[in-house]
């Protein structure tokens, strides 16, 4: 797994967490 792939996954997780927080 390359470094850029890890960053992409990290951003995806962050966005999901943010959307979940907003819907609360």
Buried (B, 14 or more C-beta within 10 A) or exposed (E): EEEEEEEEEEEEEEEEEEEEEEEE
